[in-house]
């Protein structure tokens, strides 16, 4: 997919804990077919962990979409990059911080 950086990781607690940085950036969660369920920004590890443990109001929608993988990228301009990804990927929802 154009403009997407980084690999896809399996949606799982261990992958989140060991592959994500404790740093600010953007992330997106996909289903098995590759459809983007959610795009969010913030501390990548903290935010993905919070979705894994279903700590957010929108997590029911994420889990109902059968998450399969996630990606992330670190960026200095998360607002601009998030807007680009929202336009490009058209996710089911925007993950609120």
Backbone bond lengths (Angstrom), bond angles and torsions (degrees), N, CA, C in turn:
res aa  C-N    CA-C-N  psi(-1)  N-CA   C-N-CA  omega(-1)  CA-C   N-CA-C  phi
1 X - - - 1.451 - - 1.530 108.08 -
2 X 1.323 119.28 128.88 1.460 120.86 -177.11 1.524 112.74 -60.95
3 X 1.300 115.93 142.05 1.452 120.83 175.52 1.515 115.05 82.18
4 X 1.334 117.42 -8.13 1.458 120.42 -178.31 1.524 108.57 -90.01
5 X 1.319 114.93 130.77 1.456 120.57 179.73 1.525 109.10 -111.24
6 X 1.302 116.53 150.93 1.458 121.29 172.35 1.511 114.18 86.16
7 X 1.331 115.34 161.85 1.461 121.41 -178.56 1.524 112.67 -81.82
8 X 1.305 114.89 164.84 1.463 121.91 170.48 1.522 107.65 -88.38
9 X 1.316 116.86 136.97 1.456 121.91 175.11 1.515 108.83 -115.33
10 X 1.316 116.73 149.74 1.458 121.95 178.44 1.523 109.21 -64.58
11 X 1.331 115.65 136.69 1.462 120.86 178.46 1.517 108.27 -71.81
12 X 1.310 116.18 104.12 1.455 121.69 179.78 1.520 110.33 -167.12
13 X 1.309 114.98 153.37 1.461 120.66 -176.78 1.525 112.11 -57.76
14 X 1.333 117.50 -45.82 1.463 120.31 -178.35 1.530 111.29 -63.58
15 X 1.332 117.58 -41.02 1.461 120.46 178.91 1.525 110.45 -64.39
16 X 1.317 116.79 -39.80 1.464 120.51 178.46 1.534 109.58 -63.39
17 X 1.330 116.62 -47.72 1.466 120.52 -176.50 1.524 113.24 -66.78
18 X 1.343 117.83 -36.09 1.462 120.03 -172.10 1.522 114.62 -101.16
19 X 1.322 118.38 -18.12 1.462 119.78 -176.62 1.525 113.95 -107.35
20 X 1.306 117.72 -17.31 1.465 118.50 -176.98 1.525 111.13 -96.42
21 X 1.316 116.07 143.78 1.463 119.92 178.62 1.525 110.98 -81.66
22 X 1.291 114.43 153.65 1.461 121.05 173.11 1.528 105.90 -88.02
23 X 1.342 115.29 67.95 1.465 121.46 -172.82 1.529 109.53 -150.80
24 X 1.321 115.57 161.95 1.456 121.68 -179.66 1.529 110.98 -75.25
25 X 1.308 114.76 141.87 1.455 119.68 178.23 1.516 111.07 177.45
26 X 1.317 114.55 -161.54 1.456 123.08 178.72 1.518 108.84 -117.55
27 X 1.321 115.90 154.17 1.456 120.24 176.56 1.514 108.49 -146.21
28 X 1.298 116.26 158.21 1.455 121.11 173.37 1.511 108.30 -145.26
29 X 1.320 114.27 148.94 1.460 122.99 -177.44 1.527 107.30 -116.29
30 X 1.343 115.83 134.08 1.469 121.07 -178.18 1.524 111.21 -119.81
31 X 1.339 114.61 157.34 1.457 119.15 172.25 1.532 108.67 -90.85
32 X 1.328 117.15 -178.16 1.463 121.56 -175.72 1.528 112.54 -61.44
33 X 1.324 116.82 -30.90 1.464 121.26 -179.91 1.533 112.08 -80.62
34 X 1.326 117.92 -5.96 1.454 121.76 179.05 1.515 114.50 95.14
35 X 1.350 117.73 -1.43 1.463 120.74 177.95 1.518 109.37 -68.96
36 X 1.314 115.64 134.16 1.460 120.40 179.37 1.525 109.21 -77.89
37 X 1.325 115.87 120.93 1.455 122.32 180.00 1.523 111.40 -85.53
38 X 1.333 116.44 -34.25 1.459 120.85 -170.88 1.523 109.90 -157.49
39 X 1.319 116.26 142.16 1.467 122.97 170.74 1.524 106.53 -125.20
40 X 1.316 116.52 134.56 1.453 120.05 178.93 1.514 111.58 -145.43
41 X 1.317 115.31 173.19 1.462 121.12 179.13 1.519 109.22 -139.75
42 X 1.313 115.13 160.83 1.456 121.68 -179.53 1.521 109.02 133.80
43 X 1.318 116.28 -159.12 1.455 120.78 175.54 1.528 106.47 -68.97
44 X 1.316 116.64 113.85 1.464 121.69 -170.39 1.531 111.47 -56.86
45 X 1.307 117.86 -50.23 1.477 119.85 -177.94 1.524 111.36 -64.06
46 X 1.323 116.81 -46.08 1.470 120.04 -179.19 1.525 111.83 -61.96
47 X 1.335 116.55 -44.78 1.471 120.37 -176.80 1.524 111.48 -67.68
48 X 1.342 117.87 -45.27 1.467 119.17 179.16 1.526 111.00 -65.72
49 X 1.329 117.07 -38.31 1.471 119.94 176.37 1.524 111.01 -61.92
50 X 1.320 116.54 -40.04 1.469 118.75 -179.89 1.531 110.61 -64.98
51 X 1.327 117.66 -35.01 1.472 119.86 176.08 1.531 110.50 -69.81
52 X 1.332 116.39 -39.29 1.466 119.79 179.20 1.535 110.53 -60.14
53 X 1.327 116.09 -41.72 1.465 120.59 -178.71 1.534 112.98 -89.13
54 X 1.330 116.05 6.89 1.469 123.04 174.55 1.526 112.43 56.83
55 X 1.323 115.64 51.05 1.461 121.91 -177.65 1.525 113.10 -93.44
56 X 1.319 119.03 -1.39 1.460 122.59 -174.39 1.523 110.54 -118.30
57 X 1.328 115.56 154.23 1.462 120.53 -178.50 1.530 112.61 -59.29
58 X 1.324 118.31 -37.73 1.459 121.62 -177.37 1.514 114.90 -81.59
59 X 1.320 118.12 -3.00 1.461 120.24 -175.14 1.520 113.34 -65.22
60 X 1.314 117.84 -27.92 1.463 120.18 176.43 1.523 109.77 -60.97
61 X 1.330 116.89 -41.02 1.461 120.52 177.96 1.527 111.71 -66.49
62 X 1.315 116.14 -39.03 1.470 119.53 177.93 1.526 109.33 -62.37
63 X 1.322 116.79 -50.63 1.459 120.55 -177.18 1.529 111.92 -67.25
64 X 1.319 117.64 -31.42 1.466 119.22 177.70 1.531 111.18 -69.41
65 X 1.336 117.24 -20.45 1.457 122.18 176.15 1.517 113.43 -83.69
66 X 1.330 117.30 3.35 1.464 124.03 179.91 1.531 112.88 55.99
67 X 1.336 116.37 70.25 1.467 119.68 -179.73 1.523 111.43 -58.11
68 X 1.314 115.19 140.91 1.455 121.19 -176.17 1.533 111.83 -126.13
69 X 1.338 117.04 -33.76 1.454 120.30 -177.75 1.526 110.22 -152.51
70 X 1.312 115.02 168.00 1.463 120.44 176.09 1.516 109.31 -142.57
71 X 1.315 114.98 157.44 1.461 123.65 175.54 1.524 106.97 -133.27
72 X 1.293 115.74 162.78 1.460 119.25 173.66 1.513 108.80 -153.50
73 X 1.306 114.85 160.99 1.459 121.02 170.56 1.512 108.35 -147.91
74 X 1.303 115.54 143.31 1.451 121.69 176.96 1.519 107.23 -89.22
75 X 1.306 116.56 141.01 1.460 119.93 -178.00 1.514 110.40 -151.89
76 X 1.307 115.42 151.26 1.464 121.21 176.17 1.521 111.61 -85.11
77 X 1.322 117.00 -18.54 1.466 121.51 -177.27 1.521 109.39 -125.54
78 X 1.334 116.32 72.83 1.461 120.16 -173.43 1.529 112.96 -66.81
79 X 1.319 118.32 -32.55 1.477 119.39 179.69 1.527 111.32 -64.61
80 X 1.311 116.32 -47.44 1.465 120.28 -179.52 1.525 110.64 -64.88
81 X 1.327 116.79 -46.35 1.464 120.80 -178.66 1.526 111.09 -65.99
82 X 1.332 117.34 -38.31 1.462 120.36 177.73 1.525 109.83 -61.48
83 X 1.320 117.53 -43.92 1.466 121.25 178.97 1.531 110.52 -60.40
84 X 1.332 116.98 -41.42 1.468 120.86 177.74 1.527 111.12 -61.69
85 X 1.338 116.07 -46.98 1.465 120.19 -178.89 1.523 112.06 -66.15
86 X 1.327 117.29 -38.10 1.465 120.02 178.14 1.525 110.63 -61.18
87 X 1.330 116.82 -42.44 1.471 120.79 177.92 1.525 111.24 -66.72
88 X 1.317 116.07 -43.26 1.455 121.10 -174.41 1.524 113.23 -74.01
89 X 1.329 117.28 -44.98 1.462 121.59 -171.06 1.530 114.43 -94.88
90 X 1.330 117.07 -20.19 1.471 122.52 178.57 1.540 112.27 48.33
91 X 1.318 116.76 64.45 1.464 119.98 -177.18 1.531 111.82 -71.16
92 X 1.317 114.50 162.14 1.458 120.85 176.64 1.533 110.48 -63.20
93 X 1.343 117.25 -34.06 1.465 120.74 177.54 1.514 111.01 -154.32
94 X 1.317 114.44 160.61 1.464 122.02 174.58 1.514 106.10 -100.20
95 X 1.317 116.67 122.89 1.465 120.80 -177.75 1.521 109.29 -73.48
96 X 1.295 116.92 117.86 1.459 121.63 179.35 1.514 110.01 -74.89
97 X 1.311 115.52 144.50 1.464 120.65 178.73 1.507 110.32 -80.85
